[in-house]
């Protein structure tokens, strides 16, 4: 099967995004059509990690494997 019609980055997953805010914002803007911004940063008591609350309604943190993940607490 040819992948000639698959756009570059179409199959990117959150875990594959570089562990920095600039890369997260680029990824989220691409996923949500450019309307995502950071609302606040907090420290999760559960994970003892910095969580970035975004305007898409989710929180994101960098886990121990240096990958972005969604935080549900």
Residue pairs with C-beta under 8 A, 6 or more apart in sequence:
9 30
12 27
12 30
14 27
14 60
14 67
14 68
14 69
14 70
15 67
15 68
15 69
16 67
17 23
17 24
17 26
17 27
17 67
17 68
19 62
19 66
19 67
19 68
21 38
21 52
24 52
24 60
24 68
25 36
25 37
25 38
27 68
28 36
28 54
28 56
29 35
29 36
32 56
35 55
36 54
36 55
36 56
37 54
37 55
38 52
38 53
38 54
38 55
39 53
39 54
39 55
40 52
40 53
41 50
41 51
41 52
41 53
42 50
42 51
42 53
42 59
43 49
43 50
43 51
44 50
44 51
44 59
44 61
44 71
44 73
45 73
46 73
47 61
47 71
47 73
49 61
49 62
49 63
49 71
50 61
50 62
51 59
51 60
51 61
51 71
52 59
52 60
52 61
53 59
54 60
58 70
58 71
59 70
59 71
59 72
59 73
60 68
60 69
60 70
60 71
61 68
61 69
61 71
62 68
62 69
63 69
